[in-house]
Amino acid sequence: MDTKQAKSQLAKDGIDYILAQWVDIHGTPRCKGVPASAFDQFVGGSAGFAGAATVGMGQGPHSHDMIGMPDLDTYTVVPWETGVARFACNIEVDAQAWPYCSRTVLAAQIERLAAAGYELRVGIEAEHMLVTRAADGSIAPFNPSGFDTLEKPCYDFKGLSGSMHYLRELIRNMEALGWEPYASDHEDGTAQFELNWKYSDAMTTADRYTFFKMMTNQVAAKHGAIATHMPKPFAGLTGNGSHMHMSLWDRKGNNAFLDDTDVRGLGQSKLAYQFLAGLLAHARALAALLAPTVNCYKRLSVGEYLTGSTSGFTWTPAFITYGDNNRTQMFRTPDPGRFECRAVSGAVNPYLALAGLIAAGIDGIERNLDPGEPWIGTNMYEMSLDEMKAKGIKVIPQSLQESIDEFDADPVVQSALGAPLAAEFSKIKRREWVRYHNAVGAWEVDQYLTLF
């Protein structure tokens, strides 16, 4: 879409207000409002931001303005507000691409893949919960019907029906946006839901997932709830993931991961296995991007916590393995020609995670790596940690500090972000860990106050 086409579409859709939107290092949407009458100035670089007022943008209070430069192809009518549209922006400073911009970082890795003749296509399973918050700050699952009380609530009609109005509104919105939604369901936790829409290229999917988080927030509020993508809001319930399904496509529009003659029986090509092998080789460092908060690792715990939810399972494998259509593997093969990464957290910055996955996959291709044989029919939840160690199975880091140590030791994953942003990411995440570690929580008070 060029400027003339964009202006015409704004007028056709009755848009009078534009959201110039980008994300900070956490993937949190940041916006500036622009009247549609100032569209020409906006395209020319009028949406300025003080970078030091946000997180992880490599700026101080003395720095020159960050400018949100719209990608006109991301034009999105805001369905919950009349007369508003969103453009996803890339950040520039002094007319130069800004290395701390998450979207710019992903674009660079996409270009690397394109130079090799491929495009990464991605689908996301968008899990989240609806909650309410009391005056004392405590939260509870949103349960307007009073029926969402099962130990195993997944797919339960009564639990689904209580929030059907919310889910139907989201689906209508996605249909109007052309996302082609095809499913929604009650997930394994109380008041937890998942919506699915058609996969697309990596950048489009990252943009849509970011907008989806904005949309859930606004639509949930209309129905008296808070939509949260927090990885683990409740200790006894399953957490929120955003599983990513990935495949590479060639310039002719063919799925380059698909091979019906695969001797391993998964329908995957040699290229697919090389790419997967790169992901497995760098999995411990990738964890910092896939699961970037201290809360994520309460979802990714191993040992007794794998069965520590009221439903019986966490459904979140922390084992660095791959297999067939088996949800206890980090990488599952739901269908020939694609892999699913099940370790991705609801707190993910999709731009940084996809950039890291691309860089690791390219490394696997360039070094002709092989992932070894898949785990077929194995329930990894039943395998003890001692057995895993004996079989050489590694696990995802069990804390944010451990994952950042792995990230700092992995030049391939760091290169996906570029030196400036990699250093900023590490600094911010280490600070997050220290603040968390130094906080005294209720469990500690209950455990230790009168013990000694």
N, C-alpha and C positions, 0 to 999 in steps of 0.2 A: 504494500500500500504506500503510495507516495503522498506528499503533503496535500495536493489537490483532492485526491480521493478521500483522504482522512477528513478534510474539512467538509466535503460533501456528505460523508457518512454522519458526521456530527450533526449537521443540519437535518438530515433525513430522520435521525433518531431523536431529535428534539433535545440534544444535549446542551446544557448551559453551564455545566461544572465538570472539571476534569481532575482526576486524581493522578498526580505524577508520583508513581510508586516505585520504590526500590527496596532492598533488604539490607539489614545490618549483618554483622558477622554471625548472629544467632539465626538468621533467616527470618527475623521479625519484620513484617511489612512496615515501611516508613513512607509517609505520604506528604505531599503539599497540594493544596487546592489551587486550581488555576481556572479562572473563568474562561468559558469557551471563546468569548470575544477576544481573548488574548492568546489564541492558539498559535498565531504566527510568531509571537515573542517566545512562547513555550518551545516551539520547534527550534528556534534560534538560540536557546539556552538561558531562558529567564528563570527556570526553577532552581534556585540556589539553596543550598543547605549548609549549615555550620556543622561540619563533620564531627567536631569534638563534643557536640551535644548528643551524639548517638554512640554506639558501641562498636569498637574494633575497626574503625575506618581510617586509622593511621594519621589522625589529625589532632592538633592542639588548638587552643583558643586563638592563636596567632595565625592559623593556616588560612590559605585562600579558600574561597567557597567551593564546595562540591556542587557540580551542576548535573541535574538529572536530565539526560538526553533521551527522549522517548524512542522506543522501538515501535514504529507506527503499526507494524503487523500484530502487535499485542493489544490492539484496540478491543476493549471489553466493556460492553454495557453493564452497568451495575444493576443487578435485578432487584435488589431490595430498596432502592432509592430512585425516584423518578428524576430523569434528566441528568444522570451522572454516568461518566465513563472513566475507565482506568487505562492508563498506558504504563507498562513496565519500562523502567528506565535503566540505562547504563550510566554509571557515574564517571564524569570527567572533571579534571582540575586543570585550569589554564589550557583548555582545549585539548588535553591529552587524556587518554584512557587511564583511569585510576586503578593501580594494582591491588587496592583493597576492596574493590567492587566484586562481590560474589558472582554476579552475572557475567562480568567480563572474564573472570577466571574460568568459568565453565565454557564460555565461547572459545577460549584459547585451546582447551582440550578437544572440543568439538572440531575445531579446525585441524588439529593433529590427526584425528580419525578421518576427516574428509580427505586429507592429503594421501592417506593410505587407501582411499576408495570406499570408505564405510560411513554409515550413520548409525548411531545408537538410538534405538527406540525403547521407550520405557513406559511401563504402566505402574501405577501406585495403588496399593490397597490402603485407603485413608481411614484408619481407625481413630476414634475419638470417643469421649464420654460427655454426657450431659450431667451437670451437677448444679446444686444450689449451695448458697453460702449464707450461714447464719450471722447474726450480729456479732457473735464472739469470734468470727473468722473461721470457724469449723465448716467443713464441706460435707455434703451427703449426696448420694446418687439421686438424680432427678427421677421421681417415680410418681407422676401425677395420677395414674390409675390405681396405684397401690398393689398392682399385680406383679411387678418386677422383683420377685423375691426368691426365685429358684436358685438352688445351688449350681445347677447347670442351665443357665438361661439362654444359651446360644440357640438361635432360630425360634425361640418361644414366641408364639403368636401374641399372647397376652402382653408380654413385655414389649414386643414390637408395636402393638396397637396403641399403647400409651403415648408413643412419640411418633406415630405415623404421620400426623399433621406436619411435624418438623421435617421428616424425611421426604415426604411428598413435595414440600415446598422446595427443598434442595434439588430434587430431581427435576422439577419443572424449570427451575433456574438453569440447571446444567443443560437441559434439552434446548432451552431458548438460546444458550450460548454456543450450541453445536458441539458439545463435548461427547455426545452419545453415551449417556449413562446406561448401564445395563443391569445393575443389581444394587440392592441395599439389604442389610440384615442386622438383626440383633446379634452382637458378638458375645464372647464368652464371659464378660464381666457385666455386672448390673449397670444398666443405663449406658452400655457401650454399644456403639454402632459402627458399621463400615459401609462406605459407598464406593462403587467402582464405576469408572468411565473408561472409554476407549484409550488405548495407549497411543503415544505420538512420539515425535523426536524428543530428545532429552531436554532441550531448552523449553519447548512448548509445555512438556509435562511439568517441569519445575515451575514455570510461570503459572500454570493452572493450579498446581498444588498450593502455591502461595496464595493465590486468589481464593481457593477453596477454604483455607483457614480463615481468611477474612470473612467469607460468606457464612461459614458455620457460626462464627462469633455473632454476627448481626442477626441471622435468622433465629438462632437459639434465644437471643434476648427477647425477641418478639413473642416467644412462647414461654417465657418465664424461667429460662435456664441459662446456664453458662456452658458454652462448648469449650472443652479443654482437650488439647492434644498432648498434655503432660504425660510422660512415659509411664509413671506409676503413681497415680493420685491416691490409691488405697492399697495398703499393705496386703490385704487378703484377696484382692481381685487381680485378674490378669491385667497386664499393662497395655498401653497404646503403641502400636507399631505403625510403620508405613512401608510395608514390604514392597520391594522394587523388583519388577519383572523386566528382564533385559534381553535384547537380541541385537545383533549387528545386521544391517541391510546394505547391499551393494548399490552401485550407481544405477543399475537396471531395475531396482525395486524388488530384488529377490532377497529372501531371508538367508543370509550367509551362515547362520547357525544350524540350519536345517539339513539333515542328511539321513535319508531312510535306510542307508546301508550301514549305519553305526553298529559296529560289532559289540559295543557295550549295551546296546538295546535301548538307549535313551533318545535316539533320533537326533543326535548332535553331531556337528561337523568337527573336523580337526581344528578349524579356527575357533569354534565355540569352546573346545577343551583347552586350547592355548589361552584364550581370554579368561576362562574360569580358573585355570592354574595360576594366572597372575593375581586374581582376586584372592585365592587361597594363600598364595605366598606372602601377600601383603595384608592379610586379614587383620592381624593384631594391630597394625598401624592404622588401617582403615577404620578400626573401631572408634577412633577419636572423632572421625567425621560422621560415621553412621550413628553413633550414640554419644553426643557431645556434651552431656550434662551429668552431674553427679547422680541425679535421679534415674538416669538410664540404666545404671548398673544394678539397680534394685529390680529391674525387669530382666536383666541378663545374667542373674546369679545362677550358679550351678550347684550340684550336690542336692541337699534336702529341699532347697527352695524351688527346684524344678516342679515339685508337686505341692507347693505351698499355697496355692490359691483354693478358694472354696469350690471351684469347678473341678479340681483335681490336677490340673496342669497349668503351667504358665504359657505353653505354646511358643516359647521363645528359646530356641536352641542357641547355646553359647559355644557349641563345639565347632571347630573349624573343619567341617566335613561337607561332602556333597553326596547326593543320592538320587533315587527315583522320586516318585510322587509321595514323599515322606516328610511330614512337617517337623520331624525331630532333627532334621539336618539344617545347617546354616544356609546351604544352597540346595534348593529343591528343584526337581524337574517336573513341573506340572503338566507340560506338554512337550513334544519334540520341537526343537528350534528356539527354546528360551530357557533361562534359568531365573529363579526367584531368590533374592537375598532376604532372609527372614530376620536378620539382626538389626534392620534399620528401625530407628526409634521415631516416635511421633514428634520428638524435639529436633529432628534433623533439619539442617539447612540444606535443601535439596540441591542447590547449585554446587556447594562445596562437596557434598557426598558424591554426586555424579561426576564431578571433575576428578575426584580421587579414584573412583571406580574405573573411569576411562584410562587414567594414567597407569593403574595397576594392570588392567587388561591389555593395554598396549605393550607393557613390559613382558607380559606372558607371551604375547605374539612374537615380539622381537627376539626373545630368548628361546622360542620354541619349547616352552614348558609344557609338561603333561601333569594333570592332576592326580594321576593314579586311578585305581579302580573305584567305582562308586560303592557306597554302602547301600545294599539292597535288602529291604525287608527288616532292617535292624531298628529296634526301638532304642534310640540313644538314651532316653530317660531311664532305662533299666540298666544301663552300663555304669558300673562304679567308676569313680575317678581313678582308682588304682588300675582298673582294667584299661581305661583310656590311656593312662600313662604308659602302661606296658605295650599297648598297640601303637604308641607314638602319636596319639591324637592330641592336638593342642586345643586350648580353649581361648575364647575371647578374653581380654583383660577384664579383671573383676572390679576395677575402680577407674574413675576418670584419671587419677594420677598415673596408674599403670598404663593406660592407653596413651596418654600424652608422652610418657617415656618411650613407648614404642613408636609413636609418631615422630618424635625428635630423632630417632635412630634410623629412620627409613627415608633415604633421599628421594626415592621414587614418589612416595605419597606426598612428601613435602613439596616436590617440584610441581605437583598438580595445582597447588595454591600459589606458587611463586614465592621467592624468598621473603618479600615484605609481609605478605599476608600470612605465610606459614609462621613467621616469628611472632606476629601479632596474635594469631590464633593460640599458639603455645603459651604466650604470656597471659592472655586473658583466661584461658582454661586452667592454668596453674593457680592463678589468683582465685578463681572460682573454687578450686579444690581446697585451698588453704582456708578460705572463708567458711566453707562447709565444715571442714575438719575442726575448726576452732569454735564452731557454734555448739552450745550445749542443748541437747534436745530432751524431750519428755522421757524418752526411754532411759536415758542415762540417769536422770533424776530418780525415776522409779526404781531402777536397778541398784543404784549405788548410795542413795541418800542415807539410808539406815543400815546398809550392809556392813559398814566398818565402824 
